Structure formats: structure tokens, C-alpha cells
Amino acid sequence: MAKVCYSCKKGPAFGNSRSHSMVATKRRFNPNLQKVRIDVGGTPRREYVCTRCLKAGKVLKHV
């Protein structure tokens, strides 16, 4: 399973890491994902949700 936000589908972004001599090597920017229990159609499921969606209240946490 890919590390993608359940709500907004945000996934990793890719770019370059630059050394002092400006040599480029590939790197990966991972989103801040948390595995939380959320209500999906009335049933609790464990899904990866980014912290932006959690803070904004875009998902309903299961109690």
C-alpha cells in the first residue's frame, strides 16, 4: 500500500538534494502521514491521513 493521504490523496514529492558543489542527487519529500482510526461509511478503519487534513477536520476520527 502506498503512503498516500486517504482524504486529499497527497503523496511523496520528488526533487534533488544539492551538495556544496551543486551535485544533484535524487531525494524524496514525504508528507506527514499518521495512521489513525477514522469512520468510513460508519465503520472504523485504520487509514493514513496527513496532519493538515486532521487539523482541518476533513476526516472524522472514530472514538
Secondary structure, 3 states (H helix, E strand, C coil): CCCCCCCCCCCCEEEEEECCCCCEEEEEECCCEEEEEEEECCEEEEEEEEHHHHHHCCCCECC
